[in-house]
Amino acid sequence: MKTLVPVALALLTTVSGCMLAPGQHLDRSALLDKNDAESSMVELVSITPKLLAVQSAERSAEQIPDELLAFQPGPYRIGAGDILHVTVWEHPELTVPSGQQQQPEANGRIVHADGTLFFPYAGSVKAGGATLAELRATLTSRLTKWLEQPQVDVAVIRYNSAKVQFSGAFEKAAEQPITQTPLTLLAALGAAGIKTAEADLTGLTLKRDGREFRLDLDALNRGRSNLDAVYLKHGDHIHLPYNDRRKAYVMGEVLRPTTITFKARSISLTEALGNAGGMRQETSDGNAVYVIRGIDDVEQRPVRVFQLEAKSPVAFALASQFEVMPRDVVFVGPADITRWNRVITQLIPTGSLLRTGTDLEADLRTR
């Protein structure tokens, strides 16, 4: 990340031109000159139907891990902290010892930390780890010594033993209990309530048994998702990050240079330019629309510069399908009549935005 701003400004200087002279534009030959140290970090790619097909294939490849889909919950098993209500038909003295007027929990039986509970005439009974049917059978067997053909029923008044934790951009970032009704990820997200304006839908993580699974909700919801087939279990932790770090920048010959905050996986190039008020018709070069990607990861891979020839008849269709990703810089180059000093003026605000984002991330990492 330390190289983010210098590389960004150096790259944008390359995009605008290689000499301080009027009428600058992207010098394709300079970018492709592998003998130049600066241009060797840059890969120039034209936005074509073939490129869009590759993007679409990558997006549709998003799938839910098989391990998550393989988990199928069994019958609910009682755990420590659960409060049970035991009904012995025709024996109210056992069913509601505190009286009918009391709240249900006043007549409940709590499962202790060691998994046992006490019930009159049955004594201390091992309930932890048992299903409701198994506990019912145990109590019936114990009570048979004192009652003739006892009719016993067991229900959970409050579920306290098995829970799933939620954190991040949720309206209710808290615990949700696992009950007799299997809890799906889709139902749990609905109950937690996603802060749609603030959440990063691409970054949902499910931590389970020491492993972390990343789920791109935006991509999954675009296809034939089976999120309703993912069941949660005790100990799962669901985290949904905020989208405040997922930004792209639009600059150059546009009406309003701007910063875009992402709510989903990506936006189209058309939307990005629209958020900036569109291109300046009198000063922009229609064939100099660039999307610069990878300036924050230049040490790992080359920077990619995607070029759209906006004067092409199919340009609108291409722009509406090309995905602008977080950290991208969308740059609209000037026409020949625009002087270099105007380009420099446009570069400074974006350089400041990139520097601010870098400093903020560095500060957060040191805390």
JOUR-V464667 format. One record per residue. N is the residue number from 1. SS is DSSP state (A for helix, B for strand, O for the rest). OMEGA is omega as a letter, one per 20 degrees, with the letter a starting at -180 (NA if undefined). NEAR is the number of other C-alpha atoms within 10 Angstrom. Layout:
# JOUR-V464667
n;ss;omega;near
N;SS;OMEGA;NEAR
N;SS;OMEGA;NEAR
This chain:
# JOUR-V464667
n;ss;omega;near
1;O;a;14
2;O;a;12
3;O;a;13
4;A;a;19
5;A;r;21
6;A;a;14
7;A;a;19
8;A;a;24
9;A;r;18
10;A;a;13
11;A;a;21
12;A;r;20
13;A;r;19
14;A;r;21
15;A;a;23
16;A;r;25
17;O;a;21
18;O;r;13
19;O;r;10
20;O;a;12
21;O;r;11
22;O;r;16
23;O;a;15
24;O;r;23
25;O;r;22
26;O;r;21
27;O;a;13
28;A;a;13
29;A;r;9
30;A;r;18
31;A;a;20
32;O;r;15
33;O;a;13
34;O;r;13
35;O;r;9
36;O;a;11
37;O;a;9
38;O;a;15
39;A;r;21
40;A;r;15
41;A;a;20
42;B;r;25
43;B;a;16
44;B;a;17
45;B;r;14
46;B;r;13
47;O;a;20
48;O;r;17
49;A;r;14
50;A;r;10
51;A;r;14
52;A;r;16
53;A;r;13
54;A;r;10
55;A;a;14
56;A;r;14
57;A;r;10
58;A;a;10
59;A;a;17
60;A;a;13
61;O;r;11
62;O;a;17
63;O;r;16
64;O;a;19
65;O;a;12
66;A;a;9
67;A;r;9
68;A;a;16
69;A;a;14
70;A;a;11
71;O;r;13
72;O;a;12
73;O;r;14
74;O;r;9
75;O;r;13
76;O;r;17
77;B;a;19
78;O;r;25
79;O;a;23
80;O;r;20
81;O;r;19
82;O;r;22
83;B;a;25
84;B;r;22
85;B;a;20
86;B;r;22
87;B;r;19
88;B;a;19
89;O;a;12
90;O;r;10
91;O;a;14
92;A;r;13
93;A;r;11
94;A;a;16
95;A;a;21
96;O;a;19
97;O;r;13
98;O;r;16
99;O;a;13
100;O;a;12
101;O;a;8
102;O;r;11
103;O;a;10
104;A;a;15
105;A;r;14
106;A;r;15
107;A;a;21
108;O;r;22
109;B;a;19
110;B;r;23
111;O;a;23
112;O;a;17
113;O;r;13
114;O;r;12
115;O;a;19
116;B;r;19
117;B;r;20
118;B;r;15
119;B;a;16
120;O;r;12
121;O;r;14
122;O;a;17
123;B;r;13
124;B;a;12
125;B;r;16
126;B;a;17
127;O;a;26
128;O;a;21
129;O;r;15
130;O;r;17
131;B;r;18
132;A;r;20
133;A;a;14
134;A;r;14
135;A;r;22
136;A;r;19
137;A;r;14
138;A;a;17
139;A;r;25
140;A;a;19
141;A;a;15
142;A;a;17
143;A;r;20
144;O;r;14
145;O;a;12
146;O;a;11
147;O;r;12
148;O;r;8
149;O;a;11
150;O;r;18
151;O;a;16
152;B;r;19
153;B;a;18
154;B;r;18
155;B;r;15
156;B;r;18
157;B;r;17
158;B;r;16
159;O;a;19
160;O;a;19
161;O;a;19
162;O;a;21
163;B;r;19
164;B;a;18
165;B;r;17
166;B;r;21
167;B;r;16
168;B;a;19
169;O;r;23
170;B;r;22
171;O;r;14
172;O;r;16
173;O;a;17
174;O;r;14
175;B;r;15
176;B;a;19
177;B;r;17
178;O;a;21
179;O;r;19
180;O;r;17
181;O;a;9
182;O;a;16
183;O;r;20
184;B;r;18
185;A;a;18
186;A;r;15
187;A;a;16
188;A;r;18
189;A;r;15
190;A;r;11
191;A;a;13
192;A;r;18
193;O;a;14
194;B;r;19
195;O;a;17
196;O;a;15
197;O;a;13
198;O;a;17
199;B;r;21
200;O;a;27
201;O;a;24
202;O;a;21
203;O;a;20
204;B;r;20
205;B;r;16
206;B;r;20
207;B;a;15
208;B;r;16
209;O;r;9
210;O;r;6
211;B;a;7
212;B;r;13
213;B;r;15
214;B;a;14
215;B;r;20
216;O;a;19
217;A;a;19
218;A;a;19
219;A;a;20
220;A;a;20
221;A;r;11
222;A;a;11
223;O;r;13
224;O;a;10
225;O;r;14
226;O;r;13
227;A;r;19
228;A;r;13
229;A;r;17
230;O;r;21
231;B;r;19
232;O;r;25
233;O;a;21
234;O;r;15
235;O;r;14
236;O;r;18
237;B;a;19
238;B;r;24
239;B;r;19
240;B;a;22
241;O;r;18
242;B;a;21
243;O;a;21
244;O;r;13
245;O;a;16
246;O;a;18
247;B;r;18
248;B;a;24
249;B;r;24
250;B;a;24
251;B;a;23
252;B;a;28
253;O;r;27
254;B;a;24
255;O;a;16
256;O;r;17
257;O;a;22
258;B;r;20
259;B;a;17
260;B;r;19
261;B;a;20
262;O;r;24
263;O;a;21
264;O;a;21
265;O;a;19
266;O;r;19
267;B;r;20
268;B;r;16
269;A;r;23
270;A;r;19
271;A;a;17
272;A;r;23
273;A;r;23
274;A;r;15
275;A;r;17
276;O;r;20
277;O;a;14
278;O;a;17
279;B;r;22
280;O;a;17
281;O;a;12
282;O;a;11
283;O;a;17
284;B;r;20
285;B;a;22
286;B;r;19
287;B;a;19
288;B;r;22
289;B;a;26
290;B;r;27
291;B;a;25
292;B;a;27
293;B;r;24
294;O;a;22
295;O;r;25
296;O;a;20
297;O;a;15
298;O;r;18
299;O;a;13
300;O;a;8
301;O;r;13
302;O;r;17
303;B;r;23
304;B;r;19
305;B;r;25
306;B;a;19
307;B;r;21
308;B;r;24
309;O;a;20
310;O;r;16
311;O;r;12
312;O;r;11
313;O;a;9
314;O;a;12
315;A;a;17
316;A;r;15
317;A;r;11
318;A;a;22
319;A;a;23
320;A;a;14
321;A;a;19
322;O;a;24
323;B;r;20
324;B;a;24
325;O;r;20
326;O;a;21
327;O;r;19
328;O;r;22
329;B;r;25
330;B;a;25
331;B;r;25
332;B;a;29
333;B;a;28
334;B;r;30
335;O;a;21
336;O;a;14
337;O;a;13
338;O;a;20
339;O;a;15
340;A;a;19
341;A;r;12
342;A;r;13
343;A;r;20
344;A;r;15
345;A;a;11
346;A;a;15
347;A;a;20
348;A;r;12
349;A;a;14
350;A;r;22
351;A;r;18
352;A;r;12
353;A;r;15
354;A;r;23
355;A;r;18
356;A;r;13
357;A;r;17
358;A;a;19
359;A;r;14
360;A;a;12
361;A;r;13
362;A;r;13
363;A;a;10
364;A;a;9
365;A;a;8
366;A;a;6
367;O;NA;5
